[in-house]
Amino acid sequence: MRSMPLGRAFTLLEPGPVVLVTTNDGKKDNVMTISWTLVVDFTPRFAITTGPWNYSFAALRKSRQCVIAIPTVDLIDEVVGIGTCTGARTDKFRKFGLTPVKGRHVRSPLIKECLANVECKVIDIVKRYPVVVLEGVAAYFDRSRKEKRTIHAIGDGTFVADGRKLNRRSMMRSKIPDGV
């Protein structure tokens, strides 16, 4: 094995999938791209990394709610475009042709074009590290979508799309919660 710069080690562990997080500040909807996500456990708890450098963070902190929308590989240009402009000056839903859908439990919109959406409440903001802990309150999956491959960021401007699914459920049965 060869040595690599330690500052690039995150590209080996960069999680996925890349998600779109929608917010509403009481006046307007916004959406941001997040590539750093974490499933906290088998409950519907998740974490995202974001902070005051993102325009949506103020709305997230104020409203204490959001939607995690999971796009597929056919939306990669929209996902990258959303992540490279600010909602302070751009109506990202209009600019990128996304359809906001009213949620049932939060004011933030779901995104119709995404494979899945999870309505969330903020349950903690860890200030020392820019981590927002979320609890899912409702989840939706569009089974009619033909494209189901999600996007995973490498962290250097390149992405990987999901590939072949490998089934080892029988081997892992003792570790999988009931109903999953």
Secondary structure, DSSP 8 states (H G I E B T S, - for coil): -----GGGTHHHH-----EEEEEE-SS-EEEEEE--EEE-SSSSEEEEE--TTSTHHHHHHHH-EEEEEE-BGGGHHHHHHHHTS-TTT--HHHHTT--EE--SS-SS-EETTSSEEEEEEEEEEETTTTEEEEEEEEEEE-TT-S---BEEE-SSS-EEE-------HHHHGGGS-TT-
